[in-house]
Amino acid sequence: MTPARVVRGLVVFILLVTLHYGVRPLLGWRAPVDFLLIAILLSAVRMRPGAAALVGFVAGIATDSLAPEGFGSGALALTAVAYTASWLKAVFFADNLALNGIFFFLGKWGSDLVVALAERRLHGVELVSQVLLWSPLSAVVTAVSGLVLLVLLRPLLDEPAAP
């Protein structure tokens, strides 16, 4: 990986983290876009599984520090999603928009599922509602946003052709 590609990747990651903490709170949606998860997935597919898990863990700990009642659940979820994304992308994912959409959807839904179960905050109907209604809606919004961002940011993420 070239230094220029690493710098471009960091710029995209920082942009998405800024959107996550700057724009997302202003939207106030019940099923919000998870720009942090998009950043982690876009980074994870360009790393080895161990490095991707470390990035997911650090981002999860940073996120959990803002919500101490469920501390550790976000770190667990983002670590698992980043590791799995890196491993799956290395094994069989092609650079296809439809597959990337499914990738974003499953990553977000899986992350929400792990957080909901690990936090043990929701029970009964609330848990079922969160896992089967709000999490999939958030995953769809995140997947659509991820695809739009992937198309817009593709020049930054792809390696330029050699002359």
Wavefront OBJ file of the C-alpha trace (Angstrom):
o trace
v 0.000 0.000 0.000
v 1.445 3.320 -1.044
v 1.743 6.271 1.369
v -0.552 8.344 -0.859
v -3.254 5.667 -0.625
v -2.912 5.565 3.160
v -3.286 9.355 3.358
v -6.357 9.269 1.094
v -7.853 6.522 3.238
v -7.241 8.549 6.406
v -8.852 11.620 4.842
v -11.965 9.603 3.972
v -12.043 8.027 7.454
v -11.750 11.428 9.171
v -14.424 12.895 6.878
v -16.849 10.080 7.752
v -16.127 10.331 11.493
v -16.761 14.082 11.250
v -20.080 13.389 9.516
v -20.951 10.847 12.218
v -20.425 13.263 15.096
v -21.274 16.504 13.257
v -24.222 15.785 10.958
v -25.852 12.684 12.463
v -26.941 14.390 15.728
v -28.567 17.189 13.719
v -30.751 14.739 11.806
v -32.443 13.279 14.915
v -33.806 10.237 13.064
v -35.043 7.122 14.876
v -33.189 5.051 12.254
v -29.997 7.110 11.800
v -27.184 6.785 9.279
v -24.114 5.239 10.905
v -21.238 7.061 9.211
v -18.768 5.548 11.691
v -19.709 2.035 10.617
v -19.356 3.053 6.959
v -15.876 4.425 7.742
v -14.883 1.231 9.517
v -16.212 -1.013 6.749
v -14.510 1.005 4.011
v -11.256 0.844 5.985
v -11.596 -2.809 6.965
v -11.860 -4.040 3.391
v -8.489 -2.436 2.678
v -6.700 -3.981 5.694
v -5.761 -7.335 7.077
v -8.274 -8.779 9.571
v -6.128 -8.095 12.672
v -5.559 -4.433 11.794
v -9.248 -4.027 10.911
v -10.250 -5.500 14.275
v -7.929 -3.053 16.031
v -9.475 -0.092 14.175
v -12.961 -1.372 15.060
v -11.979 -1.828 18.701
v -10.488 1.672 19.036
v -13.501 3.272 17.333
v -15.837 1.215 19.525
v -14.072 2.243 22.737
v -14.201 5.885 21.631
v -17.929 5.570 20.926
v -18.581 3.714 24.177
v -16.859 6.424 26.173
v -19.752 8.708 25.202
v -22.343 6.246 26.568
v -20.864 4.601 29.678
v -24.000 2.600 30.597
v -23.297 0.161 27.756
v -19.508 0.418 27.842
v -17.854 -2.323 25.816
v -20.840 -3.274 23.670
v -19.880 -0.909 20.834
v -16.251 -2.035 21.002
v -17.327 -5.675 20.809
v -19.689 -4.989 17.903
v -17.304 -2.858 15.838
v -14.394 -5.229 16.445
v -16.442 -8.199 15.266
v -17.851 -6.352 12.250
v -14.464 -4.966 11.178
v -12.716 -8.336 11.516
v -15.492 -10.162 9.670
v -15.660 -7.520 6.936
v -11.923 -7.701 6.337
v -11.935 -11.480 6.264
v -15.004 -11.745 4.005
v -13.764 -9.098 1.574
v -10.453 -10.943 1.282
v -12.240 -14.244 0.664
v -14.994 -13.589 -1.835
v -16.428 -10.067 -2.172
v -16.007 -8.421 -5.549
v -16.023 -4.684 -6.141
v -19.735 -4.617 -6.965
v -22.203 -1.945 -5.786
v -24.974 -4.447 -4.996
v -22.627 -6.586 -2.914
v -21.314 -3.490 -1.151
v -24.899 -2.483 -0.331
v -25.545 -5.899 1.195
v -22.203 -5.614 2.955
v -23.163 -2.249 4.540
v -26.635 -3.537 5.453
v -25.414 -6.717 7.149
v -22.576 -4.867 8.891
v -24.939 -2.306 10.402
v -27.624 -4.817 11.326
v -25.067 -7.187 12.851
v -23.488 -4.356 14.807
v -26.872 -3.227 16.148
v -27.754 -6.809 17.078
v -24.537 -7.283 19.066
v -24.979 -3.925 20.829
v -28.644 -4.619 21.695
v -27.820 -8.020 23.138
v -24.609 -6.995 24.916
v -26.063 -3.894 26.577
v -28.967 -5.835 28.137
v -30.897 -2.583 28.289
v -33.894 -3.693 26.233
v -36.195 -6.601 27.085
v -39.211 -8.292 25.547
v -41.155 -6.332 22.956
v -38.665 -3.431 23.032
v -35.799 -5.766 22.122
v -37.774 -7.458 19.342
v -38.881 -4.054 18.018
v -35.308 -2.780 18.032
v -33.819 -5.870 16.383
v -36.546 -6.521 13.800
v -37.810 -3.012 12.999
v -35.499 -0.116 13.891
v -32.164 -1.834 13.315
v -33.071 -3.040 9.792
v -34.417 0.427 8.935
v -31.195 1.995 10.163
v -29.253 -0.625 8.215
v -31.119 0.259 5.003
v -30.486 3.982 5.507
v -26.818 3.257 6.274
v -26.484 0.976 3.227
v -27.993 3.556 0.866
v -25.831 6.315 2.356
v -22.778 4.051 2.165
v -23.387 3.358 -1.519
v -23.815 7.061 -2.291
v -20.627 7.860 -0.378
v -18.791 4.985 -2.048
v -19.687 6.333 -5.487
v -18.783 9.916 -4.516
v -15.531 8.968 -2.770
v -14.376 6.335 -5.261
v -11.722 8.658 -6.775
v -10.152 9.021 -3.316
v -10.401 5.346 -2.419
v -9.161 3.750 -5.653
v -5.522 3.592 -6.634
v -4.864 5.774 -9.707
v -3.704 3.953 -12.812
v 0.038 3.865 -13.383
v 1.240 5.996 -16.341
l 1 2 3 4 5 6 7 8 9 10 11 12 13 14 15 16 17 18 19 20 21 22 23 24 25 26 27 28 29 30 31 32 33 34 35 36 37 38 39 40 41 42 43 44 45 46 47 48 49 50 51 52 53 54 55 56 57 58 59 60 61 62 63 64 65 66 67 68 69 70 71 72 73 74 75 76 77 78 79 80 81 82 83 84 85 86 87 88 89 90 91 92 93 94 95 96 97 98 99 100 101 102 103 104 105 106 107 108 109 110 111 112 113 114 115 116 117 118 119 120 121 122 123 124 125 126 127 128 129 130 131 132 133 134 135 136 137 138 139 140 141 142 143 144 145 146 147 148 149 150 151 152 153 154 155 156 157 158 159 160 161 162 163
